[in-house]
Amino acid sequence: MKRVTLCVLLTPLLVPAVPVSAQIFGVRPQQPTTCDDVVLEVERKFPTSCPREVDARLDRDGVLVDVRLSAVELGGCEDGAVVERFDVSLGEFPTGRYLLRISWNDLGVVGTVGIEVIPGGCEADHGFVRGDVNLDGDVNVGDAVSTLNFLFAGGSIGCLEAADVDGSSKIDLTDAVYELNYLFLGGLAPPAPFEECGRPEAALAVGCDEPLCFIDLPPLPIWMGRGDGCVQCSPCEPVSLEGVIAEIEAQGIEVLLSTEVRLNVCAACGCPTGRFFAILVPVSERPILEGLGWSVMDEPPVLPEAPAGL
């Protein structure tokens, strides 16, 4: 009689490599606007009990925002581990989608949180095209006429920032002259935002009551994963996480974050080892990675942390 080894996979479960000592509960408000102060809710275990406050340092790189937390002891510490919860202010964000990568200065990265910030009625929400004074979606002589009407005939302008054609932070005759020189005499183009809708890097100078356009939100990066390709009881030389990342980056793919986790699988020969790689990548790279054997993860992995006693 032929003997068959039965291998049953249990429900995959991502587990941390070490006991959890910090958690992320999310952000509030759940749907933040550009007028809101985004607050990060975190919990952390400390070896001593004393008054503390948490500082946050943000480093933005497109949709990825590194949030580095550090706890400051205010004195009067006593022995004994304690779990504390903090509401950490991250300030206001421009319109867009962001992935917050949360780390503690002594624990490393502990997780990620995605947020989408929508316009909230603040002036800074309003994108415009500099020079499109009459809001018709084009820059032409009619815009210079609108500026002259505003200056000398009591006309109105929905977005004064668009009429500040020379970027001088005021509306005057030179704006109309600047625009006409650009249109007919080969003069300099208006400073950004021009040709495409946007917002200047500096704060708005003269105001914009009517947004001229909507700005597309970049998609959030995604977590993708795959096993190490080895099975239990079979000779195998699995690659390291560093080796996996090197192979991916050799394809010109940027890896934003990576980790190695374990899946609960059966304990029989012929079953996968349970060793699993997870990477955070731009969503545009999904087709290439799927062709290399990666798949999209339904939930982000639990990232390894420092021991719970820290």
Buried (B, 14 or more C-beta within 10 A) or exposed (E): EEEEEEBEEEEBEBEBEEEBBBBBEEBBEEEBBBBBEBBBBBBBBBEEBBEBEBEBEEEEEEBBBBBBBEBEEEEEBEEEEBEBEBEBEBEBBBBBBBBBBBBBEEBEBBBBBBBBBBBBEBBBBBBBBBBBBBBEEEBBEEBBBBBBBBBEEEBEBBBBBBBBBBBBEEBEEEBBBBBBBBBEEEEEBBBBBBEEBBBBEEEBBBEBEEBBBEBEBBEBBBBBBBBBBBBBEEEEEBBEBEEBBEEBEEEEBEBBBBBBBBBEBBEEEEBBBBBBBBBBBBBEBBEBBEEEEBEEBEEBBBBBBBEBEB
